[in-house]
Amino acid sequence: MAAGRNDRQVRAIAEEVERLAGLAGRKPLREEGWSSGEWVALDYGDVIVHVFNEEYREYYDLEHLWAAAEVYRP
């Protein structure tokens, strides 16, 4: 997860994630949130990248949600 201070920063962070993933030969299976720039989600199948604006990150508090999840170790 990452956060930006405004919609431009959120989009710029998500664009850089896509660029770097593309260099590694990865393309997202699904993308959401580009139009609003409040929360961009990039789904790579085995990894999901969430880029929030600070207000949305605080509201959704995914760190707290994931802290309660079971750990899977193959």
Steps between C-alpha positions, in 0.01 A plus 500: 500500500606853432343842538515834325388840618275568200357332190803592286740336743281190529495461121875568471580233760272248326655585160848436639390165645363405156819614329726300731276194485499528121882495498471167685254375238193538718170657397205549734210262452262773614524868589255724686482859617695694239218745429458629855860466618382445857592132503668308217509122521728293275435126506792287383340171607744406774550861613251784531634854525283763669592867461282730709474867567577555869135550600385173342796308639411612851129426446542146362793412732598188303808450717267426791287268286799301371653477848203282598545262203651155533854460371542252217841345450526233231 
